[in-house]
Amino acid sequence: MSDRARPALTRLPADAAGVTIVEFALVAPVFLLMLMGMLDFGQMIYGKTILSGAVEAAARSSSLEGGDTAAADALVVDRVKHVLPGVQIVSTRTSYYDFADIGRSEQWNDANGNGSCDNGEAFTDENSDGDWDREIGVTGNGAANDVVMYSVRATYAPVFKIPFMPAMWNTRTLNSTAIRKNQPYATQQAYSSTAGTCA
């Protein structure tokens, strides 16, 4: 090593010129990624909160006598679209005679014990649709005293997309459900007792 190079090498470890830009280059991508992630998460949480509140309000208004389900669905869209721009809303309503009926199947004689109505097993067509149903609920808002499960799925593209992430991060889906009992404005229609057999 030459005598002229030796002083430069001894000064190099103490030379801090340019270190800030190097540190910034190392830290900035991580910081920006974390910031975008927090903003994305914040939008998702806020959107879920607004969606849940809107679904509760829509379910309540639909449970009143003469409730307008189209107006209730429009209420949900109107409240959520400001938080989740470009959101796509899909809503469903399923009615039941009672709260205990949610998630239950129509009654049947499960002779072979396989948990499904088949091989000529007898069933009671409680919802009068002509078939045995694993889920007894009827599509729609029901009638007086019926219990209605109102479910909404909201799909949106996040405003704060996380860069370099897979395509599955390009959209988010939020779900919310509310269950309400319709007002007792008339006599409730009971389940049918018509018998049937499964193929």
ChimeraX attribute file (.defattr): number of C-alpha atoms within 10 A of each C-alpha:
attribute: neighborCount
match mode: 1-to-1
recipient: residues
	/A:1	5
	/A:2	6
	/A:3	7
	/A:4	8
	/A:5	9
	/A:6	10
	/A:7	10
	/A:8	11
	/A:9	10
	/A:10	10
	/A:11	9
	/A:12	10
	/A:13	8
	/A:14	8
	/A:15	10
	/A:16	8
	/A:17	8
	/A:18	8
	/A:19	10
	/A:20	10
	/A:21	10
	/A:22	9
	/A:23	10
	/A:24	11
	/A:25	11
	/A:26	11
	/A:27	11
	/A:28	11
	/A:29	11
	/A:30	11
	/A:31	12
	/A:32	13
	/A:33	15
	/A:34	13
	/A:35	14
	/A:36	17
	/A:37	16
	/A:38	14
	/A:39	17
	/A:40	16
	/A:41	14
	/A:42	13
	/A:43	17
	/A:44	20
	/A:45	13
	/A:46	14
	/A:47	21
	/A:48	20
	/A:49	14
	/A:50	18
	/A:51	26
	/A:52	20
	/A:53	17
	/A:54	24
	/A:55	28
	/A:56	18
	/A:57	15
	/A:58	23
	/A:59	28
	/A:60	19
	/A:61	18
	/A:62	24
	/A:63	25
	/A:64	17
	/A:65	14
	/A:66	11
	/A:67	17
	/A:68	14
	/A:69	17
	/A:70	10
	/A:71	13
	/A:72	19
	/A:73	20
	/A:74	14
	/A:75	15
	/A:76	24
	/A:77	20
	/A:78	12
	/A:79	16
	/A:80	26
	/A:81	18
	/A:82	12
	/A:83	17
	/A:84	24
	/A:85	12
	/A:86	14
	/A:87	20
	/A:88	15
	/A:89	19
	/A:90	13
	/A:91	15
	/A:92	15
	/A:93	20
	/A:94	20
	/A:95	26
	/A:96	26
	/A:97	23
	/A:98	13
	/A:99	15
	/A:100	9
	/A:101	15
	/A:102	18
	/A:103	11
	/A:104	12
	/A:105	16
	/A:106	18
	/A:107	18
	/A:108	21
	/A:109	16
	/A:110	16
	/A:111	14
	/A:112	11
	/A:113	8
	/A:114	8
	/A:115	11
	/A:116	17
	/A:117	25
	/A:118	18
	/A:119	12
	/A:120	13
	/A:121	16
	/A:122	19
	/A:123	22
	/A:124	21
	/A:125	22
	/A:126	21
	/A:127	21
	/A:128	15
	/A:129	10
	/A:130	13
	/A:131	17
	/A:132	26
	/A:133	21
	/A:134	14
	/A:135	15
	/A:136	23
	/A:137	24
	/A:138	17
	/A:139	13
	/A:140	15
	/A:141	23
	/A:142	22
	/A:143	24
	/A:144	19
	/A:145	21
	/A:146	23
	/A:147	25
	/A:148	30
	/A:149	23
	/A:150	23
	/A:151	17
	/A:152	21
	/A:153	16
	/A:154	22
	/A:155	17
	/A:156	19
	/A:157	16
	/A:158	20
	/A:159	17
	/A:160	16
	/A:161	16
	/A:162	19
	/A:163	12
	/A:164	8
	/A:165	9
	/A:166	8
	/A:167	7
	/A:168	7
	/A:169	13
	/A:170	15
	/A:171	13
	/A:172	14
	/A:173	14
	/A:174	16
	/A:175	16
	/A:176	18
	/A:177	17
	/A:178	19
	/A:179	20
	/A:180	20
	/A:181	23
	/A:182	24
	/A:183	18
	/A:184	14
	/A:185	12
	/A:186	10
	/A:187	9
	/A:188	14
	/A:189	12
	/A:190	11
	/A:191	14
	/A:192	12
	/A:193	13
	/A:194	12
	/A:195	15
	/A:196	16
	/A:197	18
	/A:198	14
	/A:199	11
